[in-house]
Structure formats: structure tokens, C-alpha cells
Amino acid sequence: MTLAASKRMALPEQLYTQLDQLAALESGPYPVVSLYLDMRPDNHGRDRFEPFLRKELGDRLRAFHAEGPERESLGHDAEKIRACVSEVDPSVNGLAIFSCSGADLFEAVVLPAPIDEHRLFIADQPHLYPLARILEACPRFAVLIADTNSARLFVVAGNAVQQTERVEGIRTRRHKMGGWAQARYQRHIENFHLHHAKEAAETLARVVREEGIDSVIISGNDVIVPLLKEHIPKDVSSRIVDVLKLGAHAPERDILDATVAAMRVRDAETDREQVEALLGAYRANGLGCVGVEETRLALERGQVDELVLTTVPEVLDRDAGLTGGDTSAAEQLSAGAPEGTPEERVANELVVSARQTSAKIRFIEDAALLAGVGGVGAFLRFKL
């Protein structure tokens, strides 16, 4: 499989396509390099990844036999990785690289959010757990910010603004008058506000429907918000997750920060609801299973509709181990590496299996919610 390297941020749909292509990779006997880099400069403006690459790639290369196809493939991988990293735009905060020269694979993914530390995995399949977790943590949503004269609509994806639209109303001024003239003027102003709110609501509905957006945040003052709610269609208003009070002319960066934070709060609330629903389905002997082994079996049978997985691999049952046939040199290396704990390998296997069977993945940030059932469970499509 040949995959071209990309050094710019891809759309979420493209990132999920890349994730699925990587999950389907069959590398044969060749080791697969999965590299996650924190590309942010240090306090002195210097890159922090060069020493890591120099040491870790060198150490891993020397761990393979001097002669053999595995070592040769890994050597080519190291060369490609160094060349790729040297050409990445300085504005990039996080980068994931997947390489297996022996299987004709090289994929560079600009991450939608920075990562906390550099990680290197070498095994017989790509290590996709961190990538899937980052993608799930950066949802796609719409933001409508309005006052009585103007409205701005943003589509946010991957923690960045992907699309903007603007709706301009008719600017109105207050005049001193009394009696019937004042009443007529007030009705005139209210009609302008009503028309503007209706136009903004229609624009929001069109974009949400065309783009298939599931979550919406609206923001405005006490005059415009009730008017927006009145005119936003029911199928769109049901997707509103929060109402904020941001300035109508707030900088885009401030809007992005505030709305991403609001989405994270909402996600934490729905995490608890999702786990409670999963445990309810499991206890009722319904369409739910919990635990590493039961979930793994359900994935193998194609039963899983949605994998529900902790973001803290340490709570997974490490005794469940890994499935699979013989132990390759790459797998032995990964098993002994501090960057690839047994729990992380179990988490990765579950993520890969989910993507291979078109199952959705939901990550749960609060480790305590799933700790009692081994850190993982799944909603099932059917029972056997």
C-alpha cells in the first residue's frame, strides 16, 4: 500500500479515512514504525524532537539484526522520517508518522491537537490508539454568534475553524420620539430583528444539514437568543449543546477556545450517560458487553456497534494479553519497550479491530467510570 505524506491539516473525514487505511494494513514480516511527535518549540524557540529522533531511532535500528529485510526496511523508514520532519511547516503542533518501507507504507498525519510527549512504537501493526483518541477528542460542531444586527457562523473541526459564513442585518438607531410614532418605530425595529434572526437561523439550519453536523453552540444577547431559538428548526435545535454569551465581535481565537472548552464539558457529561447506558444494557443481558476478553470476542464476531474505551490504558486488564500467531521480532521489541506497555498494546488491538469492523469508538476521559469493568465495553449490533 502506498500512502502519500501530507504536511497540512486534513479534514476530519480524511483523517478517519487514513485511520481506517492504517488499520487495514498487512505488513507481513516487516516492522511498522508509529511515531508521535510534539512539534511545539521549547521556551527558547528550539525544536524538542531532534534529540528524541536521533536517540530512539538509532537505538531501535541497532536492536534488529544487521543483516535482514526487517533491518533494511527499518533503515529506510528512519531516513524517510528524518526527511519528512525537516519539511513540516513550523506552525504544526503535533505530527504522527506511520512507516513500513517493506510494505510500501509512509503516512504523515498533522494532528488536530498537540500531544504531551514524543512516543515511538515499533510492532507488526500501526499503533493507532493515540491517533483515534485525538480524533475523537476534536469533534466537529457549528457555532452561531449573533446580535440584533449581524451573525457569524463557524464550522469547527479538529480544533480549528474550517468554514465561516456571515449574515448582516439592517443597522438601526434609536431616535427620540413619543406617542404613536414611537410605537410604530419600535415595531419597525422589532421586525428588522425578527427578520435578521430568521435569516441567521435559516443559514445555521442549511449548513448543519448539508454538513451533517451533530452539535451546535449558539451565543448572543438576551434579545437575539430567544428569537434564534424561536426560528431554529426542531431538528437543528435538538442539536444545541450549549448557549454562551460571547461578544458578537469577539476574536476568532477567543470564540474557538471558549466553544472547544464548552464541548469538552459537554463530552464529560455525556461520558457518564454513555457508560450508565452501557452498564444497563450489560446488566439486563441486552446489547452490551464489558471487559477486555468479552469485548475482543465481540469485535472478532463483528457484533460491536460502538467500542467504549478508557483514555487511561493502565486500567485495562493486562493479563488479557494479545491475540495473534507467532511473535515477530518487531513485536518482541515493542513488548520490551517502555513506550509500548502491555496495556497500551491491548488498547491498540481493540481500536484496530473496531476500525476494521466499522465500529464507532467512544473514549471515556474519567478512568473511574470504566475501572470496575476492566476499562472497556461495547454496545452490540446483535446478540448470538
VEXBAGU-123840 format. One record per residue (C-alpha): residue in three letters; x, y, z; residue number from 1. Coordinates in steps of 0.5 Angstrom, whole numbers, plus 500, padded with zeros to 3 digits. Layout:
% VEXBAGU-123840
<marfi code="Ala" xx="X" yy="Y" zz="Z" pos="NUM"/>
...
% end
This chain:
% VEXBAGU-123840
<marfi code="Met" xx="500" yy="500" zz="500" pos="1"/>
<marfi code="Thr" xx="503" yy="507" zz="498" pos="2"/>
<marfi code="Leu" xx="500" yy="513" zz="502" pos="3"/>
<marfi code="Ala" xx="503" yy="520" zz="501" pos="4"/>
<marfi code="Ala" xx="506" yy="524" zz="506" pos="5"/>
<marfi code="Ser" xx="502" yy="530" zz="508" pos="6"/>
<marfi code="Lys" xx="504" yy="536" zz="512" pos="7"/>
<marfi code="Arg" xx="498" yy="540" zz="512" pos="8"/>
<marfi code="Met" xx="492" yy="539" zz="517" pos="9"/>
<marfi code="Ala" xx="487" yy="535" zz="514" pos="10"/>
<marfi code="Leu" xx="479" yy="535" zz="515" pos="11"/>
<marfi code="Pro" xx="477" yy="530" zz="520" pos="12"/>
<marfi code="Glu" xx="474" yy="526" zz="514" pos="13"/>
<marfi code="Gln" xx="480" yy="525" zz="511" pos="14"/>
<marfi code="Leu" xx="484" yy="523" zz="518" pos="15"/>
<marfi code="Tyr" xx="479" yy="518" zz="519" pos="16"/>
<marfi code="Thr" xx="480" yy="515" zz="512" pos="17"/>
<marfi code="Gln" xx="487" yy="515" zz="514" pos="18"/>
<marfi code="Leu" xx="486" yy="512" zz="521" pos="19"/>
<marfi code="Asp" xx="482" yy="506" zz="517" pos="20"/>
<marfi code="Gln" xx="487" yy="505" zz="512" pos="21"/>
<marfi code="Leu" xx="492" yy="504" zz="517" pos="22"/>
<marfi code="Ala" xx="488" yy="499" zz="521" pos="23"/>
<marfi code="Ala" xx="487" yy="495" zz="515" pos="24"/>
<marfi code="Leu" xx="495" yy="495" zz="514" pos="25"/>
<marfi code="Glu" xx="498" yy="488" zz="513" pos="26"/>
<marfi code="Ser" xx="506" yy="489" zz="514" pos="27"/>
<marfi code="Gly" xx="508" yy="482" zz="513" pos="28"/>
<marfi code="Pro" xx="514" yy="480" zz="517" pos="29"/>
<marfi code="Tyr" xx="516" yy="488" zz="517" pos="30"/>
<marfi code="Pro" xx="516" yy="492" zz="523" pos="31"/>
<marfi code="Val" xx="512" yy="498" zz="523" pos="32"/>
<marfi code="Val" xx="514" yy="505" zz="526" pos="33"/>
<marfi code="Ser" xx="509" yy="509" zz="529" pos="34"/>
<marfi code="Leu" xx="512" yy="516" zz="531" pos="35"/>
<marfi code="Tyr" xx="508" yy="521" zz="535" pos="36"/>
<marfi code="Leu" xx="512" yy="528" zz="536" pos="37"/>
<marfi code="Asp" xx="510" yy="534" zz="540" pos="38"/>
<marfi code="Met" xx="513" yy="539" zz="535" pos="39"/>
<marfi code="Arg" xx="512" yy="545" zz="539" pos="40"/>
<marfi code="Pro" xx="518" yy="549" zz="541" pos="41"/>
<marfi code="Asp" xx="521" yy="550" zz="548" pos="42"/>
<marfi code="Asn" xx="522" yy="556" zz="552" pos="43"/>
<marfi code="His" xx="528" yy="558" zz="547" pos="44"/>
<marfi code="Gly" xx="524" yy="557" zz="541" pos="45"/>
<marfi code="Arg" xx="528" yy="551" zz="539" pos="46"/>
<marfi code="Asp" xx="525" yy="544" zz="537" pos="47"/>
<marfi code="Arg" xx="525" yy="539" zz="542" pos="48"/>
<marfi code="Phe" xx="524" yy="533" zz="538" pos="49"/>
<marfi code="Glu" xx="531" yy="532" zz="534" pos="50"/>
<marfi code="Pro" xx="535" yy="529" zz="540" pos="51"/>
<marfi code="Phe" xx="529" yy="524" zz="541" pos="52"/>
<marfi code="Leu" xx="529" yy="522" zz="534" pos="53"/>
<marfi code="Arg" xx="537" yy="521" zz="534" pos="54"/>
<marfi code="Lys" xx="537" yy="517" zz="540" pos="55"/>
<marfi code="Glu" xx="531" yy="513" zz="539" pos="56"/>
<marfi code="Leu" xx="531" yy="511" zz="532" pos="57"/>
<marfi code="Gly" xx="538" yy="510" zz="533" pos="58"/>
<marfi code="Asp" xx="537" yy="505" zz="539" pos="59"/>
<marfi code="Arg" xx="531" yy="501" zz="535" pos="60"/>
<marfi code="Leu" xx="535" yy="500" zz="529" pos="61"/>
<marfi code="Arg" xx="541" yy="497" zz="533" pos="62"/>
<marfi code="Ala" xx="536" yy="492" zz="536" pos="63"/>
<marfi code="Phe" xx="535" yy="489" zz="530" pos="64"/>
<marfi code="His" xx="540" yy="484" zz="526" pos="65"/>
<marfi code="Ala" xx="545" yy="488" zz="522" pos="66"/>
<marfi code="Glu" xx="543" yy="483" zz="516" pos="67"/>
<marfi code="Gly" xx="536" yy="482" zz="514" pos="68"/>
<marfi code="Pro" xx="530" yy="485" zz="511" pos="69"/>
<marfi code="Glu" xx="527" yy="488" zz="517" pos="70"/>
<marfi code="Arg" xx="533" yy="492" zz="519" pos="71"/>
<marfi code="Glu" xx="533" yy="494" zz="512" pos="72"/>
<marfi code="Ser" xx="526" yy="496" zz="512" pos="73"/>
<marfi code="Leu" xx="527" yy="500" zz="519" pos="74"/>
<marfi code="Gly" xx="533" yy="504" zz="516" pos="75"/>
<marfi code="His" xx="529" yy="506" zz="510" pos="76"/>
<marfi code="Asp" xx="524" yy="508" zz="515" pos="77"/>
<marfi code="Ala" xx="529" yy="512" zz="519" pos="78"/>
<marfi code="Glu" xx="531" yy="516" zz="513" pos="79"/>
<marfi code="Lys" xx="524" yy="518" zz="511" pos="80"/>
<marfi code="Ile" xx="522" yy="520" zz="518" pos="81"/>
<marfi code="Arg" xx="528" yy="525" zz="518" pos="82"/>
<marfi code="Ala" xx="527" yy="528" zz="511" pos="83"/>
<marfi code="Cys" xx="519" yy="529" zz="513" pos="84"/>
<marfi code="Val" xx="520" yy="532" zz="519" pos="85"/>
<marfi code="Ser" xx="525" yy="537" zz="517" pos="86"/>
<marfi code="Glu" xx="520" yy="540" zz="512" pos="87"/>
<marfi code="Val" xx="514" yy="540" zz="516" pos="88"/>
<marfi code="Asp" xx="511" yy="547" zz="517" pos="89"/>
<marfi code="Pro" xx="513" yy="551" zz="523" pos="90"/>
<marfi code="Ser" xx="506" yy="552" zz="525" pos="91"/>
<marfi code="Val" xx="505" yy="545" zz="526" pos="92"/>
<marfi code="Asn" xx="504" yy="543" zz="534" pos="93"/>
<marfi code="Gly" xx="503" yy="535" zz="533" pos="94"/>
<marfi code="Leu" xx="505" yy="530" zz="528" pos="95"/>
<marfi code="Ala" xx="504" yy="523" zz="527" pos="96"/>
<marfi code="Ile" xx="508" yy="519" zz="522" pos="97"/>
<marfi code="Phe" xx="507" yy="511" zz="520" pos="98"/>
<marfi code="Ser" xx="512" yy="508" zz="516" pos="99"/>
<marfi code="Cys" xx="514" yy="501" zz="514" pos="100"/>
<marfi code="Ser" xx="518" yy="501" zz="508" pos="101"/>
<marfi code="Gly" xx="518" yy="494" zz="507" pos="102"/>
<marfi code="Ala" xx="510" yy="494" zz="506" pos="103"/>
<marfi code="Asp" xx="511" yy="501" zz="502" pos="104"/>
<marfi code="Leu" xx="508" yy="505" zz="507" pos="105"/>
<marfi code="Phe" xx="509" yy="512" zz="509" pos="106"/>
<marfi code="Glu" xx="504" yy="517" zz="512" pos="107"/>
<marfi code="Ala" xx="505" yy="523" zz="516" pos="108"/>
<marfi code="Val" xx="499" yy="526" zz="519" pos="109"/>
<marfi code="Val" xx="498" yy="533" zz="522" pos="110"/>
<marfi code="Leu" xx="495" yy="532" zz="529" pos="111"/>
<marfi code="Pro" xx="489" yy="537" zz="530" pos="112"/>
<marfi code="Ala" xx="492" yy="538" zz="537" pos="113"/>
<marfi code="Pro" xx="498" yy="538" zz="541" pos="114"/>
<marfi code="Ile" xx="501" yy="531" zz="544" pos="115"/>
<marfi code="Asp" xx="504" yy="532" zz="551" pos="116"/>
<marfi code="Glu" xx="510" yy="528" zz="549" pos="117"/>
<marfi code="His" xx="514" yy="524" zz="544" pos="118"/>
<marfi code="Arg" xx="512" yy="517" zz="543" pos="119"/>
<marfi code="Leu" xx="515" yy="511" zz="539" pos="120"/>
<marfi code="Phe" xx="512" yy="505" zz="537" pos="121"/>
<marfi code="Ile" xx="515" yy="499" zz="533" pos="122"/>
<marfi code="Ala" xx="511" yy="493" zz="532" pos="123"/>
<marfi code="Asp" xx="508" yy="489" zz="527" pos="124"/>
<marfi code="Gln" xx="502" yy="494" zz="526" pos="125"/>
<marfi code="Pro" xx="501" yy="501" zz="527" pos="126"/>
<marfi code="His" xx="500" yy="504" zz="534" pos="127"/>
<marfi code="Leu" xx="493" yy="508" zz="533" pos="128"/>
<marfi code="Tyr" xx="490" yy="508" zz="540" pos="129"/>
<marfi code="Pro" xx="493" yy="515" zz="541" pos="130"/>
<marfi code="Leu" xx="491" yy="518" zz="534" pos="131"/>
<marfi code="Ala" xx="484" yy="515" zz="535" pos="132"/>
<marfi code="Arg" xx="484" yy="518" zz="542" pos="133"/>
<marfi code="Ile" xx="486" yy="525" zz="539" pos="134"/>
<marfi code="Leu" xx="481" yy="525" zz="533" pos="135"/>
<marfi code="Glu" xx="475" yy="523" zz="538" pos="136"/>
<marfi code="Ala" xx="477" yy="529" zz="543" pos="137"/>
<marfi code="Cys" xx="477" yy="534" zz="537" pos="138"/>
<marfi code="Pro" xx="469" yy="534" zz="535" pos="139"/>
<marfi code="Arg" xx="466" yy="537" zz="529" pos="140"/>
<marfi code="Phe" xx="461" yy="543" zz="531" pos="141"/>
<marfi code="Ala" xx="458" yy="549" zz="529" pos="142"/>
<marfi code="Val" xx="458" yy="556" zz="533" pos="143"/>
<marfi code="Leu" xx="453" yy="561" zz="531" pos="144"/>
<marfi code="Ile" xx="455" yy="568" zz="535" pos="145"/>
<marfi code="Ala" xx="450" yy="574" zz="534" pos="146"/>
<marfi code="Asp" xx="447" yy="580" zz="536" pos="147"/>
<marfi code="Thr" xx="441" yy="584" zz="533" pos="148"/>
<marfi code="Asn" xx="445" yy="587" zz="527" pos="149"/>
<marfi code="Ser" xx="450" yy="581" zz="525" pos="150"/>
<marfi code="Ala" xx="451" yy="574" zz="526" pos="151"/>
<marfi code="Arg" xx="457" yy="570" zz="525" pos="152"/>
<marfi code="Leu" xx="457" yy="562" zz="523" pos="153"/>
<marfi code="Phe" xx="463" yy="558" zz="524" pos="154"/>
<marfi code="Val" xx="464" yy="550" zz="523" pos="155"/>
<marfi code="Val" xx="470" yy="548" zz="528" pos="156"/>
<marfi code="Ala" xx="473" yy="541" zz="526" pos="157"/>
<marfi code="Gly" xx="480" yy="539" zz="529" pos="158"/>
<marfi code="Asn" xx="480" yy="544" zz="534" pos="159"/>
<marfi code="Ala" xx="481" yy="549" zz="528" pos="160"/>
<marfi code="Val" xx="476" yy="554" zz="524" pos="161"/>
<marfi code="Gln" xx="474" yy="550" zz="518" pos="162"/>
<marfi code="Gln" xx="469" yy="554" zz="515" pos="163"/>
<marfi code="Thr" xx="465" yy="561" zz="516" pos="164"/>
<marfi code="Glu" xx="459" yy="565" zz="514" pos="165"/>
<marfi code="Arg" xx="457" yy="572" zz="516" pos="166"/>
<marfi code="Val" xx="449" yy="575" zz="516" pos="167"/>
<marfi code="Glu" xx="449" yy="582" zz="516" pos="168"/>
<marfi code="Gly" xx="442" yy="585" zz="518" pos="169"/>
<marfi code="Ile" xx="440" yy="593" zz="518" pos="170"/>
<marfi code="Arg" xx="443" yy="597" zz="523" pos="171"/>
<marfi code="Thr" xx="438" yy="601" zz="527" pos="172"/>
<marfi code="Arg" xx="439" yy="607" zz="531" pos="173"/>
<marfi code="Arg" xx="435" yy="610" zz="537" pos="174"/>
<marfi code="His" xx="431" yy="616" zz="536" pos="175"/>
<marfi code="Lys" xx="428" yy="621" zz="541" pos="176"/>
<marfi code="Met" xx="420" yy="621" zz="539" pos="177"/>
<marfi code="Gly" xx="414" yy="620" zz="543" pos="178"/>
<marfi code="Gly" xx="407" yy="617" zz="542" pos="179"/>
<marfi code="Trp" xx="404" yy="613" zz="536" pos="180"/>
<marfi code="Ala" xx="411" yy="615" zz="532" pos="181"/>
<marfi code="Gln" xx="415" yy="612" zz="538" pos="182"/>
<marfi code="Ala" xx="411" yy="605" zz="538" pos="183"/>
<marfi code="Arg" xx="411" yy="605" zz="530" pos="184"/>
<marfi code="Tyr" xx="418" yy="606" zz="530" pos="185"/>
<marfi code="Gln" xx="419" yy="600" zz="536" pos="186"/>
<marfi code="Arg" xx="415" yy="595" zz="532" pos="187"/>
<marfi code="His" xx="419" yy="597" zz="526" pos="188"/>
<marfi code="Ile" xx="426" yy="596" zz="530" pos="189"/>
<marfi code="Glu" xx="423" yy="589" zz="532" pos="190"/>
<marfi code="Asn" xx="421" yy="587" zz="525" pos="191"/>
<marfi code="Phe" xx="428" yy="588" zz="523" pos="192"/>
<marfi code="His" xx="431" yy="584" zz="529" pos="193"/>
<marfi code="Leu" xx="426" yy="578" zz="527" pos="194"/>
<marfi code="His" xx="428" yy="578" zz="520" pos="195"/>
<marfi code="His" xx="435" yy="578" zz="522" pos="196"/>
<marfi code="Ala" xx="434" yy="572" zz="527" pos="197"/>
<marfi code="Lys" xx="430" yy="568" zz="522" pos="198"/>
<marfi code="Glu" xx="436" yy="569" zz="517" pos="199"/>
<marfi code="Ala" xx="441" yy="567" zz="521" pos="200"/>
<marfi code="Ala" xx="437" yy="561" zz="524" pos="201"/>
<marfi code="Glu" xx="436" yy="559" zz="517" pos="202"/>
<marfi code="Thr" xx="443" yy="560" zz="515" pos="203"/>
<marfi code="Leu" xx="445" yy="555" zz="521" pos="204"/>
<marfi code="Ala" xx="440" yy="550" zz="519" pos="205"/>
<marfi code="Arg" xx="442" yy="550" zz="512" pos="206"/>
<marfi code="Val" xx="450" yy="549" zz="514" pos="207"/>
<marfi code="Val" xx="448" yy="544" zz="519" pos="208"/>
<marfi code="Arg" xx="444" yy="540" zz="515" pos="209"/>
<marfi code="Glu" xx="449" yy="540" zz="509" pos="210"/>
<marfi code="Glu" xx="455" yy="538" zz="513" pos="211"/>
<marfi code="Gly" xx="452" yy="533" zz="517" pos="212"/>
<marfi code="Ile" xx="454" yy="537" zz="524" pos="213"/>
<marfi code="Asp" xx="451" yy="534" zz="530" pos="214"/>
<marfi code="Ser" xx="453" yy="539" zz="535" pos="215"/>
<marfi code="Val" xx="451" yy="546" zz="536" pos="216"/>
<marfi code="Ile" xx="453" yy="552" zz="540" pos="217"/>
<marfi code="Ile" xx="450" yy="559" zz="540" pos="218"/>
<marfi code="Ser" xx="452" yy="565" zz="543" pos="219"/>
<marfi code="Gly" xx="448" yy="572" zz="544" pos="220"/>
<marfi code="Asn" xx="445" yy="577" zz="548" pos="221"/>
<marfi code="Asp" xx="438" yy="577" zz="551" pos="222"/>
<marfi code="Val" xx="435" yy="580" zz="545" pos="223"/>
<marfi code="Ile" xx="437" yy="576" zz="540" pos="224"/>
<marfi code="Val" xx="438" yy="569" zz="543" pos="225"/>
<marfi code="Pro" xx="430" yy="568" zz="544" pos="226"/>
<marfi code="Leu" xx="429" yy="570" zz="537" pos="227"/>
<marfi code="Leu" xx="434" yy="565" zz="535" pos="228"/>
<marfi code="Lys" xx="431" yy="559" zz="539" pos="229"/>
<marfi code="Glu" xx="424" yy="561" zz="536" pos="230"/>
<marfi code="His" xx="426" yy="560" zz="529" pos="231"/>
<marfi code="Ile" xx="432" yy="555" zz="529" pos="232"/>
<marfi code="Pro" xx="428" yy="549" zz="526" pos="233"/>
<marfi code="Lys" xx="427" yy="543" zz="531" pos="234"/>
<marfi code="Asp" xx="432" yy="538" zz="528" pos="235"/>
<marfi code="Val" xx="437" yy="543" zz="529" pos="236"/>
<marfi code="Ser" xx="435" yy="546" zz="536" pos="237"/>
<marfi code="Ser" xx="435" yy="539" zz="538" pos="238"/>
<marfi code="Arg" xx="443" yy="539" zz="537" pos="239"/>
<marfi code="Ile" xx="444" yy="545" zz="541" pos="240"/>
<marfi code="Val" xx="449" yy="543" zz="547" pos="241"/>
<marfi code="Asp" xx="450" yy="550" zz="550" pos="242"/>
<marfi code="Val" xx="448" yy="557" zz="550" pos="243"/>
<marfi code="Leu" xx="454" yy="562" zz="551" pos="244"/>
<marfi code="Lys" xx="455" yy="570" zz="552" pos="245"/>
<marfi code="Leu" xx="461" yy="572" zz="548" pos="246"/>
<marfi code="Gly" xx="462" yy="578" zz="545" pos="247"/>
<marfi code="Ala" xx="459" yy="579" zz="538" pos="248"/>
<marfi code="His" xx="465" yy="582" zz="535" pos="249"/>
<marfi code="Ala" xx="470" yy="577" zz="539" pos="250"/>
<marfi code="Pro" xx="476" yy="575" zz="536" pos="251"/>
<marfi code="Glu" xx="476" yy="568" zz="533" pos="252"/>
<marfi code="Arg" xx="481" yy="565" zz="537" pos="253"/>
<marfi code="Asp" xx="477" yy="567" zz="543" pos="254"/>
<marfi code="Ile" xx="471" yy="564" zz="540" pos="255"/>
<marfi code="Leu" xx="475" yy="558" zz="539" pos="256"/>
<marfi code="Asp" xx="478" yy="557" zz="546" pos="257"/>
<marfi code="Ala" xx="471" yy="558" zz="549" pos="258"/>
<marfi code="Thr" xx="467" yy="553" zz="545" pos="259"/>
<marfi code="Val" xx="472" yy="548" zz="545" pos="260"/>
<marfi code="Ala" xx="472" yy="548" zz="552" pos="261"/>
<marfi code="Ala" xx="465" yy="548" zz="552" pos="262"/>
<marfi code="Met" xx="465" yy="542" zz="548" pos="263"/>
<marfi code="Arg" xx="469" yy="539" zz="553" pos="264"/>
<marfi code="Val" xx="465" yy="540" zz="559" pos="265"/>
<marfi code="Arg" xx="459" yy="537" zz="555" pos="266"/>
<marfi code="Asp" xx="463" yy="531" zz="553" pos="267"/>
<marfi code="Ala" xx="465" yy="530" zz="560" pos="268"/>
<marfi code="Glu" xx="457" yy="530" zz="562" pos="269"/>
<marfi code="Thr" xx="455" yy="525" zz="556" pos="270"/>
<marfi code="Asp" xx="461" yy="520" zz="558" pos="271"/>
<marfi code="Arg" xx="458" yy="519" zz="565" pos="272"/>
<marfi code="Glu" xx="451" yy="518" zz="561" pos="273"/>
<marfi code="Gln" xx="454" yy="513" zz="556" pos="274"/>
<marfi code="Val" xx="457" yy="509" zz="561" pos="275"/>
<marfi code="Glu" xx="451" yy="508" zz="565" pos="276"/>
<marfi code="Ala" xx="447" yy="506" zz="559" pos="277"/>
<marfi code="Leu" xx="453" yy="501" zz="557" pos="278"/>
<marfi code="Leu" xx="452" yy="498" zz="564" pos="279"/>
<marfi code="Gly" xx="445" yy="498" zz="564" pos="280"/>
<marfi code="Ala" xx="445" yy="494" zz="557" pos="281"/>
<marfi code="Tyr" xx="450" yy="489" zz="560" pos="282"/>
<marfi code="Arg" xx="447" yy="488" zz="567" pos="283"/>
<marfi code="Ala" xx="440" yy="487" zz="563" pos="284"/>
<marfi code="Asn" xx="443" yy="482" zz="559" pos="285"/>
<marfi code="Gly" xx="442" yy="486" zz="553" pos="286"/>
<marfi code="Leu" xx="446" yy="489" zz="547" pos="287"/>
<marfi code="Gly" xx="452" yy="491" zz="551" pos="288"/>
<marfi code="Cys" xx="459" yy="487" zz="554" pos="289"/>
<marfi code="Val" xx="464" yy="489" zz="558" pos="290"/>
<marfi code="Gly" xx="471" yy="487" zz="560" pos="291"/>
<marfi code="Val" xx="477" yy="486" zz="555" pos="292"/>
<marfi code="Glu" xx="476" yy="479" zz="553" pos="293"/>
<marfi code="Glu" xx="469" yy="479" zz="552" pos="294"/>
<marfi code="Thr" xx="470" yy="486" zz="548" pos="295"/>
<marfi code="Arg" xx="475" yy="483" zz="544" pos="296"/>
<marfi code="Leu" xx="471" yy="477" zz="542" pos="297"/>
<marfi code="Ala" xx="465" yy="481" zz="540" pos="298"/>
<marfi code="Leu" xx="470" yy="485" zz="536" pos="299"/>
<marfi code="Glu" xx="472" yy="479" zz="532" pos="300"/>
<marfi code="Arg" xx="465" yy="477" zz="531" pos="301"/>
<marfi code="Gly" xx="463" yy="483" zz="528" pos="302"/>
<marfi code="Gln" xx="458" yy="485" zz="534" pos="303"/>
<marfi code="Val" xx="461" yy="491" zz="536" pos="304"/>
<marfi code="Asp" xx="457" yy="498" zz="534" pos="305"/>
<marfi code="Glu" xx="461" yy="502" zz="539" pos="306"/>
<marfi code="Leu" xx="467" yy="501" zz="543" pos="307"/>
<marfi code="Val" xx="467" yy="505" zz="549" pos="308"/>
<marfi code="Leu" xx="474" yy="505" zz="552" pos="309"/>
<marfi code="Thr" xx="478" yy="509" zz="557" pos="310"/>
<marfi code="Thr" xx="483" yy="514" zz="556" pos="311"/>
<marfi code="Val" xx="488" yy="511" zz="561" pos="312"/>
<marfi code="Pro" xx="490" yy="504" zz="559" pos="313"/>
<marfi code="Glu" xx="493" yy="503" zz="566" pos="314"/>
<marfi code="Val" xx="486" yy="501" zz="568" pos="315"/>
<marfi code="Leu" xx="486" yy="495" zz="562" pos="316"/>
<marfi code="Asp" xx="487" yy="488" zz="564" pos="317"/>
<marfi code="Arg" xx="494" yy="487" zz="563" pos="318"/>
<marfi code="Asp" xx="493" yy="479" zz="564" pos="319"/>
<marfi code="Ala" xx="489" yy="479" zz="558" pos="320"/>
<marfi code="Gly" xx="495" yy="480" zz="553" pos="321"/>
<marfi code="Leu" xx="495" yy="480" zz="546" pos="322"/>
<marfi code="Thr" xx="492" yy="475" zz="541" pos="323"/>
<marfi code="Gly" xx="495" yy="473" zz="535" pos="324"/>
<marfi code="Gly" xx="500" yy="468" zz="532" pos="325"/>
<marfi code="Asp" xx="508" yy="468" zz="532" pos="326"/>
<marfi code="Thr" xx="512" yy="473" zz="536" pos="327"/>
<marfi code="Ser" xx="516" yy="477" zz="531" pos="328"/>
<marfi code="Ala" xx="522" yy="481" zz="532" pos="329"/>
<marfi code="Ala" xx="518" yy="487" zz="532" pos="330"/>
<marfi code="Glu" xx="513" yy="485" zz="537" pos="331"/>
<marfi code="Gln" xx="519" yy="483" zz="542" pos="332"/>
<marfi code="Leu" xx="522" yy="490" zz="541" pos="333"/>
<marfi code="Ser" xx="515" yy="493" zz="542" pos="334"/>
<marfi code="Ala" xx="514" yy="489" zz="548" pos="335"/>
<marfi code="Gly" xx="520" yy="491" zz="552" pos="336"/>
<marfi code="Ala" xx="520" yy="498" zz="550" pos="337"/>
<marfi code="Pro" xx="518" yy="503" zz="556" pos="338"/>
<marfi code="Glu" xx="514" yy="507" zz="550" pos="339"/>
<marfi code="Gly" xx="509" yy="501" zz="549" pos="340"/>
<marfi code="Thr" xx="506" yy="498" zz="555" pos="341"/>
<marfi code="Pro" xx="502" yy="491" zz="555" pos="342"/>
<marfi code="Glu" xx="496" yy="496" zz="557" pos="343"/>
<marfi code="Glu" xx="497" yy="500" zz="551" pos="344"/>
<marfi code="Arg" xx="498" yy="494" zz="546" pos="345"/>
<marfi code="Val" xx="491" yy="492" zz="549" pos="346"/>
<marfi code="Ala" xx="488" yy="498" zz="548" pos="347"/>
<marfi code="Asn" xx="491" yy="499" zz="541" pos="348"/>
<marfi code="Glu" xx="489" yy="492" zz="539" pos="349"/>
<marfi code="Leu" xx="482" yy="494" zz="541" pos="350"/>
<marfi code="Val" xx="482" yy="500" zz="537" pos="351"/>
<marfi code="Val" xx="485" yy="497" zz="531" pos="352"/>
<marfi code="Ser" xx="479" yy="492" zz="531" pos="353"/>
<marfi code="Ala" xx="474" yy="497" zz="532" pos="354"/>
<marfi code="Arg" xx="476" yy="501" zz="526" pos="355"/>
<marfi code="Gln" xx="477" yy="494" zz="522" pos="356"/>
<marfi code="Thr" xx="470" yy="492" zz="523" pos="357"/>
<marfi code="Ser" xx="467" yy="500" zz="522" pos="358"/>
<marfi code="Ala" xx="465" yy="500" zz="529" pos="359"/>
<marfi code="Lys" xx="465" yy="507" zz="533" pos="360"/>
<marfi code="Ile" xx="470" yy="509" zz="538" pos="361"/>
<marfi code="Arg" xx="468" yy="513" zz="544" pos="362"/>
<marfi code="Phe" xx="473" yy="515" zz="549" pos="363"/>
<marfi code="Ile" xx="472" yy="516" zz="557" pos="364"/>
<marfi code="Glu" xx="476" yy="521" zz="560" pos="365"/>
<marfi code="Asp" xx="474" yy="519" zz="567" pos="366"/>
<marfi code="Ala" xx="478" yy="513" zz="568" pos="367"/>
<marfi code="Ala" xx="474" yy="511" zz="574" pos="368"/>
<marfi code="Leu" xx="467" yy="511" zz="570" pos="369"/>
<marfi code="Leu" xx="470" yy="504" zz="567" pos="370"/>
<marfi code="Ala" xx="475" yy="502" zz="572" pos="371"/>
<marfi code="Gly" xx="470" yy="497" zz="575" pos="372"/>
<marfi code="Val" xx="469" yy="493" zz="569" pos="373"/>
<marfi code="Gly" xx="476" yy="493" zz="566" pos="374"/>
<marfi code="Gly" xx="477" yy="500" zz="563" pos="375"/>
<marfi code="Val" xx="473" yy="497" zz="556" pos="376"/>
<marfi code="Gly" xx="466" yy="495" zz="554" pos="377"/>
<marfi code="Ala" xx="462" yy="496" zz="548" pos="378"/>
<marfi code="Phe" xx="455" yy="497" zz="545" pos="379"/>
<marfi code="Leu" xx="453" yy="491" zz="541" pos="380"/>
<marfi code="Arg" xx="449" yy="491" zz="534" pos="381"/>
<marfi code="Phe" xx="446" yy="484" zz="535" pos="382"/>
<marfi code="Lys" xx="446" yy="478" zz="540" pos="383"/>
<marfi code="Leu" xx="449" yy="471" zz="539" pos="384"/>
% end
